[in-house]
Amino acid sequence: MAKRDSFNRRGTQGLDIYGNGDWRSISRHCVIKRTAMQVATHSQKYFKRIEANKKGNRKARAKPSILDINIVDAEFGGTY
């Protein structure tokens, strides 16, 4: 779980620095072990999931995804 959290954290920092769509720079400077295509694909899925959670369109899952955890959950060690 720590690797995924680190990947998300570095990826979002890269988005802040290089902007949405500059996947090559993000992969070269922030998420070094991933290709630009892998960063773009993960980012697309990550933000799509966040939007679905905000709108309430996500169905309850038997096995929750690591992407369902938000920063508040991580700080307090639990979920709502």
Buried (B, 14 or more C-beta within 10 A) or exposed (E): EEEEEEBBEBBBBBBEEBEEEBBBBBBBBBBEEBEBEBBBEBBEEBBEBEEEEEEEEEEEEEEEEEBEBEEEEEEEEEEE
